Amino acid sequence: MSIQDSMEGLIIWPFLFGSYEYGFKVQKDGEVYEINLDEALNPIDQGDETAARLLEEYGDQLQTMLSKAKEVWNLI
């Protein structure tokens, strides 16, 4: 798989008083998916089967990105 076939990204929206909202963006097979996540990194839309499948597939990468973001930016 080349970098053009698949790409993942963590999105963090900070709020003024210290909380965050999260998103996960996946580019796979020419399609781009953006998933809004709760604080436990579960999809906000619990009925979205595509989001659940992608989070199952890319969960390890998502956790790695979040860990690195917490180190770099001292996220809570």
MODELLER restraints for C-alpha pairs under 7 A, 6 or more apart:
rsr = mdl.restraints
at = mdl.atoms
rsr.add(forms.Gaussian(group=physical.xy_distance, feature=features.Distance(at['CA:5:A'], at['CA:28:A']), mean=5.71, stdev=0.5))
rsr.add(forms.Gaussian(group=physical.xy_distance, feature=features.Distance(at['CA:5:A'], at['CA:29:A']), mean=5.47, stdev=0.5))
rsr.add(forms.Gaussian(group=physical.xy_distance, feature=features.Distance(at['CA:5:A'], at['CA:30:A']), mean=6.90, stdev=0.5))
rsr.add(forms.Gaussian(group=physical.xy_distance, feature=features.Distance(at['CA:6:A'], at['CA:27:A']), mean=5.19, stdev=0.5))
rsr.add(forms.Gaussian(group=physical.xy_distance, feature=features.Distance(at['CA:6:A'], at['CA:28:A']), mean=4.52, stdev=0.5))
rsr.add(forms.Gaussian(group=physical.xy_distance, feature=features.Distance(at['CA:6:A'], at['CA:29:A']), mean=6.73, stdev=0.5))
rsr.add(forms.Gaussian(group=physical.xy_distance, feature=features.Distance(at['CA:7:A'], at['CA:26:A']), mean=5.74, stdev=0.5))
rsr.add(forms.Gaussian(group=physical.xy_distance, feature=features.Distance(at['CA:7:A'], at['CA:27:A']), mean=4.95, stdev=0.5))
rsr.add(forms.Gaussian(group=physical.xy_distance, feature=features.Distance(at['CA:7:A'], at['CA:28:A']), mean=6.74, stdev=0.5))
rsr.add(forms.Gaussian(group=physical.xy_distance, feature=features.Distance(at['CA:8:A'], at['CA:25:A']), mean=5.64, stdev=0.5))
rsr.add(forms.Gaussian(group=physical.xy_distance, feature=features.Distance(at['CA:8:A'], at['CA:26:A']), mean=4.52, stdev=0.5))
rsr.add(forms.Gaussian(group=physical.xy_distance, feature=features.Distance(at['CA:8:A'], at['CA:27:A']), mean=6.34, stdev=0.5))
rsr.add(forms.Gaussian(group=physical.xy_distance, feature=features.Distance(at['CA:9:A'], at['CA:24:A']), mean=5.79, stdev=0.5))
rsr.add(forms.Gaussian(group=physical.xy_distance, feature=features.Distance(at['CA:9:A'], at['CA:25:A']), mean=5.02, stdev=0.5))
rsr.add(forms.Gaussian(group=physical.xy_distance, feature=features.Distance(at['CA:9:A'], at['CA:26:A']), mean=6.50, stdev=0.5))
rsr.add(forms.Gaussian(group=physical.xy_distance, feature=features.Distance(at['CA:10:A'], at['CA:23:A']), mean=5.99, stdev=0.5))
rsr.add(forms.Gaussian(group=physical.xy_distance, feature=features.Distance(at['CA:10:A'], at['CA:24:A']), mean=4.77, stdev=0.5))
rsr.add(forms.Gaussian(group=physical.xy_distance, feature=features.Distance(at['CA:10:A'], at['CA:25:A']), mean=6.38, stdev=0.5))
rsr.add(forms.Gaussian(group=physical.xy_distance, feature=features.Distance(at['CA:10:A'], at['CA:62:A']), mean=6.79, stdev=0.5))
rsr.add(forms.Gaussian(group=physical.xy_distance, feature=features.Distance(at['CA:10:A'], at['CA:65:A']), mean=6.54, stdev=0.5))
rsr.add(forms.Gaussian(group=physical.xy_distance, feature=features.Distance(at['CA:11:A'], at['CA:22:A']), mean=5.59, stdev=0.5))
rsr.add(forms.Gaussian(group=physical.xy_distance, feature=features.Distance(at['CA:11:A'], at['CA:23:A']), mean=4.69, stdev=0.5))
rsr.add(forms.Gaussian(group=physical.xy_distance, feature=features.Distance(at['CA:11:A'], at['CA:24:A']), mean=5.81, stdev=0.5))
rsr.add(forms.Gaussian(group=physical.xy_distance, feature=features.Distance(at['CA:12:A'], at['CA:20:A']), mean=6.53, stdev=0.5))
rsr.add(forms.Gaussian(group=physical.xy_distance, feature=features.Distance(at['CA:12:A'], at['CA:21:A']), mean=5.89, stdev=0.5))
rsr.add(forms.Gaussian(group=physical.xy_distance, feature=features.Distance(at['CA:12:A'], at['CA:22:A']), mean=4.75, stdev=0.5))
rsr.add(forms.Gaussian(group=physical.xy_distance, feature=features.Distance(at['CA:12:A'], at['CA:23:A']), mean=6.42, stdev=0.5))
rsr.add(forms.Gaussian(group=physical.xy_distance, feature=features.Distance(at['CA:13:A'], at['CA:20:A']), mean=5.50, stdev=0.5))
rsr.add(forms.Gaussian(group=physical.xy_distance, feature=features.Distance(at['CA:13:A'], at['CA:21:A']), mean=5.09, stdev=0.5))
rsr.add(forms.Gaussian(group=physical.xy_distance, feature=features.Distance(at['CA:13:A'], at['CA:22:A']), mean=6.26, stdev=0.5))
rsr.add(forms.Gaussian(group=physical.xy_distance, feature=features.Distance(at['CA:14:A'], at['CA:20:A']), mean=4.53, stdev=0.5))
rsr.add(forms.Gaussian(group=physical.xy_distance, feature=features.Distance(at['CA:14:A'], at['CA:21:A']), mean=6.61, stdev=0.5))
rsr.add(forms.Gaussian(group=physical.xy_distance, feature=features.Distance(at['CA:21:A'], at['CA:38:A']), mean=6.89, stdev=0.5))
rsr.add(forms.Gaussian(group=physical.xy_distance, feature=features.Distance(at['CA:22:A'], at['CA:36:A']), mean=6.17, stdev=0.5))
rsr.add(forms.Gaussian(group=physical.xy_distance, feature=features.Distance(at['CA:22:A'], at['CA:37:A']), mean=5.21, stdev=0.5))
rsr.add(forms.Gaussian(group=physical.xy_distance, feature=features.Distance(at['CA:22:A'], at['CA:38:A']), mean=6.63, stdev=0.5))
rsr.add(forms.Gaussian(group=physical.xy_distance, feature=features.Distance(at['CA:23:A'], at['CA:34:A']), mean=6.76, stdev=0.5))
rsr.add(forms.Gaussian(group=physical.xy_distance, feature=features.Distance(at['CA:23:A'], at['CA:35:A']), mean=5.41, stdev=0.5))
rsr.add(forms.Gaussian(group=physical.xy_distance, feature=features.Distance(at['CA:23:A'], at['CA:36:A']), mean=4.40, stdev=0.5))
rsr.add(forms.Gaussian(group=physical.xy_distance, feature=features.Distance(at['CA:23:A'], at['CA:37:A']), mean=5.28, stdev=0.5))
rsr.add(forms.Gaussian(group=physical.xy_distance, feature=features.Distance(at['CA:24:A'], at['CA:34:A']), mean=5.66, stdev=0.5))
rsr.add(forms.Gaussian(group=physical.xy_distance, feature=features.Distance(at['CA:24:A'], at['CA:35:A']), mean=5.14, stdev=0.5))
rsr.add(forms.Gaussian(group=physical.xy_distance, feature=features.Distance(at['CA:24:A'], at['CA:36:A']), mean=6.60, stdev=0.5))
rsr.add(forms.Gaussian(group=physical.xy_distance, feature=features.Distance(at['CA:25:A'], at['CA:33:A']), mean=5.59, stdev=0.5))
rsr.add(forms.Gaussian(group=physical.xy_distance, feature=features.Distance(at['CA:25:A'], at['CA:34:A']), mean=4.36, stdev=0.5))
rsr.add(forms.Gaussian(group=physical.xy_distance, feature=features.Distance(at['CA:25:A'], at['CA:35:A']), mean=6.34, stdev=0.5))
rsr.add(forms.Gaussian(group=physical.xy_distance, feature=features.Distance(at['CA:26:A'], at['CA:32:A']), mean=5.66, stdev=0.5))
rsr.add(forms.Gaussian(group=physical.xy_distance, feature=features.Distance(at['CA:26:A'], at['CA:33:A']), mean=5.15, stdev=0.5))
rsr.add(forms.Gaussian(group=physical.xy_distance, feature=features.Distance(at['CA:26:A'], at['CA:34:A']), mean=6.46, stdev=0.5))
rsr.add(forms.Gaussian(group=physical.xy_distance, feature=features.Distance(at['CA:27:A'], at['CA:33:A']), mean=6.33, stdev=0.5))
rsr.add(forms.Gaussian(group=physical.xy_distance, feature=features.Distance(at['CA:35:A'], at['CA:43:A']), mean=6.46, stdev=0.5))
rsr.add(forms.Gaussian(group=physical.xy_distance, feature=features.Distance(at['CA:35:A'], at['CA:51:A']), mean=6.33, stdev=0.5))
rsr.add(forms.Gaussian(group=physical.xy_distance, feature=features.Distance(at['CA:36:A'], at['CA:43:A']), mean=5.87, stdev=0.5))
rsr.add(forms.Gaussian(group=physical.xy_distance, feature=features.Distance(at['CA:36:A'], at['CA:44:A']), mean=5.71, stdev=0.5))
rsr.add(forms.Gaussian(group=physical.xy_distance, feature=features.Distance(at['CA:37:A'], at['CA:43:A']), mean=4.50, stdev=0.5))
rsr.add(forms.Gaussian(group=physical.xy_distance, feature=features.Distance(at['CA:37:A'], at['CA:44:A']), mean=5.17, stdev=0.5))
rsr.add(forms.Gaussian(group=physical.xy_distance, feature=features.Distance(at['CA:38:A'], at['CA:44:A']), mean=5.76, stdev=0.5))
rsr.add(forms.Gaussian(group=physical.xy_distance, feature=features.Distance(at['CA:43:A'], at['CA:51:A']), mean=6.62, stdev=0.5))
